[in-house]
């Protein structure tokens, strides 16, 4: 691997992996019909006022995280 730094820490390895695929994934995700926003809106309707939300596996956080963040 000449010319490339090798990550040694697990968090750094994961971070570099996400950085490497982020734009390609975003491009692909924009071309796929997904029910995610329907699910996010359904969740939002069921949450009480002032409810805290922890989103796991949100990827780039677009657009579901933004939708849920508007609650505050």
PyMOL commands that set and color helices and strands:
alter all, ss='L'
color gray80, all
select helices_A, chain A and resi 10-29+36-46+64-69
alter helices_A, ss='H'
color red, helices_A
deselect
rebuild
show_as cartoon
